[in-house]
Amino acid sequence: MEANTVNIHADLIVRCKDDDRSAQFEIYKLYNKAMFNTALRITGDENDAEDVLQEAFVSAFQHLSSYREDASFGAWLKRIVINKALNHVQRVKKDMMLAEDVRKETSEYEPEKTEPNYTVDQVKQAMKTLPSGFRTVLSLYLFEGYDHKEISEILGITESTSKSQYKRAKDKLKMIIKQEVNYG
């Protein structure tokens, strides 16, 4: 049995398809914060996230006719944001090759046996300093809810690479936060 997607903003979307600027602004207001956060988690930079957000909304409104309503509008838009963010990261050459430079550091790091409690601000700040490959896999897995198979397809890497990047990202994140707590 196939589940039907009910779009709670169907009337706004129809108006957007007719180039109604006020409807586009309403859609923007409804989704901009969540989509900005998605872009920020992937790019790691507020200015880059704002650029990605702008590009994503422009693209979404230009290609709204391709929205088939087989998923919620928010899910469709989030996919555009994720793709734009990943493309942005690749354009500025912050790809997963940077992770290899850090591999020796993380392999020497022995994670703690008990998980300390970190504040949200500590995690956010530490994530900004992660190499983009680590940050991208960690964001897609933890925050966007993709599994390693989906991440491997999105990024064009193997599933085992996704898993190892995720583990290394977690270890590196813990190390960064621990250093900040001890020396901050």
N, C-alpha and C positions, 0 to 999 in steps of 0.2 A: 504494500500500500504506500503510495507516494504522499509525502506531507506537503501541503500547500503553504507557501509563504504569504503571510498577510503583511502588507506594507502599510503601516500606520500613517505614513506621509504621502499616500498615493495622490491625493489632490494637489499637494505642493509639487510633486514630481511631474505631474501632467502640465502644470503651469510653467515649470522650469523648461520642459520640452518646447513650450511655446515662447521661449526666451523672455519670460516674465522676470525682470530683475528683482522685484520685491520677493518673489517666491525663491529665487536663488539665494537672496540674502537670508531668508528664513531658514533654508536648508543649511546654509553656512553657519548660522548661529546655533542650530541644533547639533551640529556635528564637529565644529572646529576644535573644541577643547580635547575631545577624545582622539581625534585624528592627529592633532598636534602632539599629544603625548605618545602616540604610536610612532610618529616620525622622529621625535626626540629620542626615544629609546633606541632606535636604529642608528640615527646619525650621531647622537651623543653631543650635539651642539644646537643651542637654541636658534641661532641665526640660520643654520642649515635646515633645521626642522621647519622654520617659518617659510623658507624658500620651497621646501618639499610640499608643505601644506598648500601654498599658493599654486604650485604647479599641478598638484593633485585635483584641487577644486576646478581649476581652469579646464583640465583634461576631462574631468567628470562631466562638467556642463557641456563641453564640446561633443562628447561621445555619449550623451545621455540616451540617445536613440538605441544604443547597443545594450542598454540595461534591460534584461529580459524578465525581471521580476521572479526568477527562480530562486533567488536568495533575497534577504532583506537589503534594502538600499544601503544601510550602514555597513553590512558585510561587503557589498560590492565596492563601496567607497573605500573601506579599509584596505581592500586588496590593491586598489589603485595607489593609495598612500604607501603601502609597503613596497610595491614595485618602484614607485618614484624614489623612495628613500634608499632602496638598494641600488638603484641606478645612480643616484647622487653619490653614494659612498664609493661606487666603482669609478665614477668620473673623476673624483678627487684623489684617486689612487690609494684609498684607505682600504685595501682589500685584505683578505685573510693571509696573505704572505707575511704581513707584519707579525702574525702569531708565531711564526717560526723563530723570529728574533727573540721572542720572550720564552720560548720553550725550555731552554736551559734553566732559566730562573724558576719557572713553575715546577719543573721536574725535581729540583732540589728542595722545594718547599714541602714540608710535611704538615698536612692539615691537622688542626686540633681535633682531639677525640670528642669533645663536647662542643656543640654549636652555641656560640655566644649570641646574645640578642643585640642586633644592630638596629640603629634608628633608620628611618626611611631616608633622612637627609644624608646619612653616612653612605648608604647604598647608592643613592643617586649620584653623589659626588664621585664615589669610587668607580661607578659605571662609566662616567665621562672620561676617565683616564684609561679604560681598557682599550686595547687595540681593537680596531673596528670589526675584525673577524670574530673575536671573542664576544664583543658587545652585540653583534648581529645575531649570532646563534643563541646567546643567552636571552636576548629580548624575544626572539621568535618563539623559543621554547617556553620560557617562564611567563611572559606577559601576553603574548599573542595566542598561546595555546596550541601551537603546532607541535606535532611529534617529529621525531628525528627523520622518519621517512619523508614527510612533507618538507621539512627543512632542506633535506638533501636535494629534492626536486626543485625547490625554489632557488637555491644557491648554486645548483649544478655541481654538487660535491657528493661523495659517498656517504651513506648512512653512518658508517663507522667514523668518518671524519667529523660529522656533525656531533656524534656522541663524545668524541675525544675533545673537540673544541669546547663543548658544553662543560665537560669536567675541568678542563684547563681554565676556562673562564671563571667557574665557581672558585677554584683554588686561587687564582690570581686576584679575584675580587676580595676574598677573605684576607689575603696577604696585604693588599692595599689598605683595607680597613684596619687591620691589625697595626700596620705601620702608622697609620693616621692617629689611632687611639694612643699608641705608645709614644709618638713623637709630636702629635698635633698640639 
